[in-house]
Amino acid sequence: MQQLTFHATRIAVDDCSEDGVLVFADGILIAVLACLEASFYGSDRGRWNLEAGFGRCAGTLTSFADLAAAAAWIAQRIGSDPRAAAASARCFLAARDDAKHDGCT
């Protein structure tokens, strides 16, 4: 079973940059997620958007209520344990311990 790992990054979006996460499955890049932080996102603000998917995550653009939901979706796509992936995503966010993320969880 493949293990998901997460790496924080910034992603250029329009005239600003958003918090992003590179998602790896056993060390191979599988997805790029961006937190929709800007106020112009309206009711979608704070959601995590799949900016790019690779392999089994390719071709599907969607957004998720939180990073744990995105991780669970990715795990399902690659045949891994969604609950374990969601827990890993929560641990990743907790470890960042950075208050500037405007509700992106």
C-alpha positions in Angstrom: 0.0 0.0 0.0 1.4 3.4 -1.0 2.1 6.0 1.7 1.2 9.6 1.1 3.6 12.4 2.2 3.1 16.1 1.9 5.4 19.0 1.2 4.4 22.7 1.7 5.0 25.1 -1.2 3.6 28.4 -2.6 1.7 28.3 -5.9 1.2 31.3 -8.2 -2.5 32.0 -8.8 -3.6 35.0 -10.8 -1.9 38.1 -9.2 -1.1 36.4 -5.9 0.3 33.2 -4.5 -1.5 30.6 -2.4 -0.4 28.1 0.1 0.1 24.8 -1.6 0.9 21.2 -1.0 2.8 18.7 -3.1 1.5 15.2 -2.5 3.8 12.2 -3.0 2.9 8.5 -3.1 6.0 6.5 -2.1 8.2 9.5 -3.2 6.4 10.0 -6.6 4.6 13.3 -7.2 0.9 12.5 -7.5 -0.9 15.8 -6.9 -0.5 19.5 -6.5 -3.1 21.2 -4.2 -3.7 24.9 -3.5 -5.6 26.5 -0.7 -8.1 29.0 -2.0 -7.2 31.8 0.3 -8.1 35.1 -1.6 -11.3 36.8 -0.8 -12.5 36.7 -4.4 -13.1 32.9 -4.0 -16.2 33.8 -1.9 -17.8 30.7 -0.4 -15.0 28.5 -1.8 -12.4 30.4 0.3 -10.5 27.9 2.6 -11.1 24.9 0.3 -8.3 22.9 -1.2 -8.2 22.8 -5.0 -6.6 20.0 -7.0 -4.4 22.2 -9.4 -2.7 19.2 -11.0 -3.1 15.5 -10.7 -0.7 12.8 -12.1 -1.2 9.1 -12.8 -4.5 8.0 -11.4 -5.3 11.5 -10.2 -4.8 13.0 -13.7 -7.6 14.7 -15.6 -9.9 15.4 -12.6 -10.0 18.9 -11.3 -12.0 19.3 -8.1 -11.9 21.0 -4.7 -12.2 19.7 -1.2 -13.5 21.0 2.1 -10.1 20.4 3.8 -6.7 18.8 3.2 -7.8 15.6 4.9 -10.6 15.1 2.4 -8.3 15.7 -0.5 -5.8 13.2 0.9 -8.6 10.6 1.3 -9.7 11.2 -2.3 -6.1 10.8 -3.6 -5.7 7.6 -1.5 -8.9 6.1 -3.0 -7.7 6.9 -6.5 -4.3 5.1 -6.0 -5.8 2.2 -4.0 -4.4 3.2 -0.6 -6.1 3.6 2.8 -8.2 6.8 2.8 -8.4 7.0 6.6 -4.6 6.7 7.0 -4.1 9.3 4.3 -6.5 11.7 6.0 -4.8 11.2 9.3 -1.4 11.9 7.7 -2.7 15.1 6.2 -4.0 16.3 9.6 -0.6 15.5 11.2 1.1 17.5 8.4 -1.1 20.5 9.0 -0.6 20.3 12.7 3.2 20.1 12.3 3.3 23.3 10.3 2.1 25.3 13.3 1.7 28.5 11.2 -1.2 30.8 12.0 -1.2 32.7 8.6 -3.3 30.1 6.7 -6.6 31.9 7.1 -8.7 28.9 7.8 -7.1 26.4 5.4 -7.3 23.2 7.2 
